[in-house]
Amino acid sequence: YCVEFRTESLSPHCALETRPQARWTLYLREGHRVCVTCQAPAINTRRQRCSGDGRGADGGKILHWEAVGNSLCQGTWKKIRQLEHCSCPPVHSFIFT
């Protein structure tokens, strides 16, 4: 499944990334919608959920995230909805880890 979030804030370190493996953080912007996919190996096979997917967080609760490959790139987002199939463009699609 996929969860759609709206980024509320992000640290300035996201825009300073130069390493190829973490350069994707340059595309993050406040106010943008992003889709985050829950798939193996991040999915908990017993519960069939990914940690941090915002389950029960509907209603505007602010959640925290941290970028893989650049732990200084972090911020907050709000869950918009859960989708069975992701529909975001690739530049705005991510994977839970």
N, C-alpha and C positions, 0 to 999 in steps of 0.2 A: 504494500500500500504506500501511499504518498501523503505527506502533510504539507499544506500550503501555509506559509508564514509571511508576515510583513515585517521587514527589518525596522526596528525602532531606533537603535543606536549601534555604532561600531567604533572601535578604537582607531586612532590615527595610524597604528601599525599596519592595518590592512592595506593601506595605500602606499606603504613604503617597501613592500615585498619585491625582491629582485630574483630570488631563487626560482628556477623553472618549475620545480615540483609544487610550489605554493603560490605561483603567480596568479592563480585563479582568484585570490582574495582581492585583487585590483578591481574586479567587477562588482564587488559588493557596494551597495548604496543604501542610505537611509530612505525608508519609504517604499523600496522595491518589494515586490512579491517574489518569494523563492519557493520552490518545491523541494522537499527533502524526502528521498526514497528510503523505505525501510526494507532491507533485504539482507540475506546472509552475507557475512557472518555476524552482522550487528543484531539481527533479530533473535530474541530470546525464544527458543523453540518451544519451551513449556507454555509460555504466556502468549506467544505469537505476536509480540510487540517489540518495538525498539525503545530503549531507554531514552528519555528526553523528547518523546514524540508529542508531549503536551496533552496526553490523555487526561480528561477532566479539567482542562485549562481553557475551555471555551468561555467567552464573556470578557475578553480583554486582559486576562492575566499576562503579565510580562514574564517571559522565560529567558534564561541566559544560554548563550552558545559560545563555543570556542572552536577556532579553525584548526583542522589537522594540518600539520606541517608548519604552522606559525602560531604558537600558543599565545603570542602577544596580540594577535588579531582575535578579538572577542567582542561581544556586544549583547544586545537584547532583541527579542522579536516577540510578536504576538501571533498566536495560532489563529488562522482564518477558518480552515476546514480540513477534514481528512478526505482523501480521494482514493478510490480503488485503482485508478489509472492516472498517472501523472500527465499533465498537459502543459507544463511550463517549457519555454524554449531552453535548449541545452545550456546556455550561458547562465541561466538562473536555476539550474537543477543541481542538487547535491545529494549526498548519501550519508545516513547516520553511521557512525562508527562505534 
